[in-house]
Amino acid sequence: MNKSEWHSNARTRWDENAGNWHSRSRENWTTGSRKSVIPFFLKSVDRGKKTGDLGCGDGYGSHLLNENGYKVTGMDFSENMVEIARRLEREGLQFVQGDLTSLPFKDNEFDAVMAINSIEWTASPVLALDELDRVTDNEGYICIGLLGPTAHPRENSFPRLRGEEAICNTMMPWELERLAEQKGWKKIDEEWVYKKGVDANLTASLPNELRQALTFMTLFMFKRSSS
């Protein structure tokens, strides 16, 4: 499947899933798998910064960032998601439709960007990372949440084993970390989101690679180099 076909299929899938996602979004961000994302972001990025939420879905995460004092532009590939998100627009919060591998923003536009479970749905994660790098200011922050090995949505990549089309890649957290290092990004924070049944107290003594291997999602905060 070429990039155009991948992205067409991905857009259709998320357009069709927009209503279902929206019905669960608030819960995901407040008590579910994404509840630690905003606190994680707040630890590193000062309030008031111009922030891009790239792959924002229905915009609820963008809304929470804005409530915490950030000037936010949310972007999603799905037109239906963006239509839902625009109901939240207000001063300091806007939404646009766009592609992670060809972002509709100028160079160095944002002080910080956030991409939660979004680069997994691109045909070329490397191109997506190039674009995150391009639109983030020198010494800016790049927050990425990557689906871990235990995440249920990874089942979307299973058809590839039969040579069939799949629109979810299987990049591992340690692979993302390596790509970020090659780009010159400095990792300044990391947090692990586990599925129910994993006792975080028992994982505290494990090396990062093993903690990543148990996750539903790994959160990374990188700082872009000015060089």
C-alpha positions in Angstrom: 0.0 0.0 0.0 1.5 3.4 -1.0 1.3 6.5 1.2 -1.7 7.9 -0.6 -3.7 4.7 -0.2 -2.7 4.4 3.5 -3.7 7.9 4.3 -7.0 7.7 2.4 -7.9 4.5 4.3 -6.8 6.0 7.6 -8.9 9.2 7.0 -11.9 7.1 6.2 -11.5 4.9 9.3 -11.2 7.9 11.6 -14.1 9.7 9.9 -16.2 6.7 10.5 -15.0 6.3 14.1 -15.3 10.0 15.1 -18.7 9.6 16.9 -17.6 6.6 18.8 -14.3 8.2 19.8 -16.0 11.4 20.9 -18.4 9.4 23.2 -15.4 8.0 25.1 -12.9 10.9 24.8 -13.7 12.9 28.0 -13.4 9.7 30.1 -10.1 8.7 28.4 -8.6 12.1 29.2 -9.9 12.4 32.8 -9.9 8.9 34.2 -8.7 6.6 31.5 -5.5 5.9 29.6 -4.8 9.5 28.8 -5.3 11.0 32.3 -1.6 11.4 32.9 -0.9 13.2 29.6 -1.7 16.8 30.6 0.1 16.6 34.0 3.1 15.1 32.2 3.1 18.0 29.7 2.8 20.5 32.5 6.0 19.3 34.2 8.1 20.5 31.3 6.3 23.2 29.3 5.6 26.6 30.8 2.0 27.9 30.6 1.4 30.5 27.9 3.4 28.7 25.3 2.1 28.4 21.7 1.3 24.6 21.4 0.3 22.4 18.5 -1.8 19.3 19.4 -1.2 17.2 16.3 -3.6 14.3 15.9 -6.0 16.0 18.3 -9.1 13.8 17.5 -12.2 15.5 18.9 -10.1 18.2 20.5 -10.7 17.3 24.2 -7.0 17.1 24.9 -6.5 20.5 23.2 -9.3 21.9 25.4 -7.5 20.7 28.5 -4.2 22.2 27.4 -6.0 25.5 26.8 -7.7 25.4 30.2 -4.2 25.1 31.7 -3.1 28.3 30.0 -1.6 27.3 26.6 -2.4 28.9 23.3 -3.4 25.8 21.3 -4.0 24.9 17.7 -5.4 21.4 17.4 -5.0 19.5 14.1 -6.4 16.2 12.9 -6.5 14.2 9.7 -10.2 13.4 10.0 -12.6 16.1 8.9 -15.3 14.6 11.1 -13.1 14.8 14.1 -12.2 18.5 13.3 -15.9 19.3 12.9 -16.6 18.0 16.4 -13.5 19.7 17.8 -14.5 23.1 16.5 -17.4 23.2 18.9 -14.8 23.8 21.6 -13.1 26.8 19.8 -12.6 30.0 21.8 -9.9 32.6 22.3 -6.6 30.7 22.4 -8.1 27.5 21.0 -8.6 26.7 17.3 -8.7 23.6 15.1 -7.6 22.8 11.5 -7.6 19.7 9.3 -4.2 18.5 8.2 -1.7 15.7 7.6 1.0 14.8 10.1 3.5 14.1 7.3 2.8 17.4 5.6 1.8 19.8 8.4 -0.1 23.0 7.4 2.2 25.2 9.6 5.2 27.3 9.0 8.7 26.5 10.2 9.3 27.0 14.0 5.6 27.9 14.5 5.2 26.3 17.9 7.0 26.5 21.3 5.8 23.0 21.9 3.9 20.2 20.1 2.0 17.2 21.4 1.3 14.0 19.4 -0.6 11.4 21.4 -1.2 8.1 19.7 -1.1 9.7 16.3 2.2 8.9 14.5 1.2 5.2 14.7 -1.5 6.0 12.0 0.9 7.5 9.4 2.4 5.5 6.6 5.8 7.0 7.4 6.5 7.8 11.1 9.9 9.2 10.1 8.3 11.8 7.9 5.9 12.7 10.8 8.9 13.2 13.1 10.6 15.4 10.5 7.5 17.5 10.4 7.3 17.8 14.2 10.9 18.9 14.2 10.2 21.5 11.5 7.3 23.2 13.1 8.8 23.3 16.6 10.9 26.3 17.6 14.6 26.0 18.5 14.9 24.7 22.1 11.1 23.8 21.9 9.4 20.8 23.3 8.0 17.7 21.6 5.7 15.5 23.6 4.9 12.1 22.0 2.6 9.3 23.4 3.4 6.1 21.6 1.2 3.0 21.9 3.1 0.3 23.8 3.4 -3.4 23.1 0.3 -4.3 25.2 -2.0 -1.7 23.6 -5.2 -3.2 22.1 -5.2 -0.8 19.1 -2.1 -2.5 17.8 -4.3 -5.3 16.6 -5.0 -3.0 13.6 -1.5 -3.9 12.3 -2.1 -7.7 12.4 -3.3 -8.1 8.8 0.2 -7.2 7.6 1.3 -10.7 8.7 -1.0 -12.2 6.0 0.3 -9.7 3.4 -2.9 -7.7 3.7 -3.4 -4.0 4.1 -3.0 -2.5 7.5 -3.1 1.2 8.6 -1.4 1.0 12.0 2.4 0.6 12.3 4.2 -1.3 15.1 7.0 1.0 16.0 8.2 0.2 19.5 9.0 2.9 22.2 12.7 2.1 22.1 12.7 2.6 18.3 11.1 6.0 18.7 13.7 6.9 21.3 16.4 5.9 18.8 15.0 8.0 16.0 14.6 11.0 18.3 18.3 10.6 19.3 19.3 10.5 15.7 17.4 13.8 15.2 19.4 15.4 18.0 16.4 15.6 20.4 17.2 15.4 24.0 14.9 13.2 26.1 14.1 15.1 29.3 11.2 13.0 30.7 9.5 9.7 30.3 6.4 8.1 31.8 4.8 4.8 31.5 1.0 4.1 31.2 0.1 0.6 32.1 -2.9 -1.5 31.6 -4.9 -2.7 34.6 -3.1 -5.6 36.2 0.3 -4.2 36.1 1.4 -2.9 39.5 3.6 0.2 39.0 5.3 -0.4 42.3 6.7 -3.7 41.0 8.1 -2.0 37.8 9.9 0.8 39.6 13.2 -1.1 39.7 13.1 -2.3 36.1 15.2 -0.7 33.4 13.4 1.6 30.9 13.3 -1.0 28.2 11.4 -3.5 30.4 9.0 -0.8 31.6 8.3 0.2 28.0 7.7 -3.4 27.1 4.8 -3.6 29.6 3.1 -0.4 28.6 -0.2 0.5 27.0 1.5 3.8 26.2 4.9 5.4 26.7 5.0 9.2 27.1 8.1 11.0 26.0 9.1 14.6 26.4 11.9 15.7 24.1 13.7 19.0 23.8 14.6 20.1 20.3 18.2 21.2 19.7 19.0 24.6 18.4 21.9 23.3 16.3 
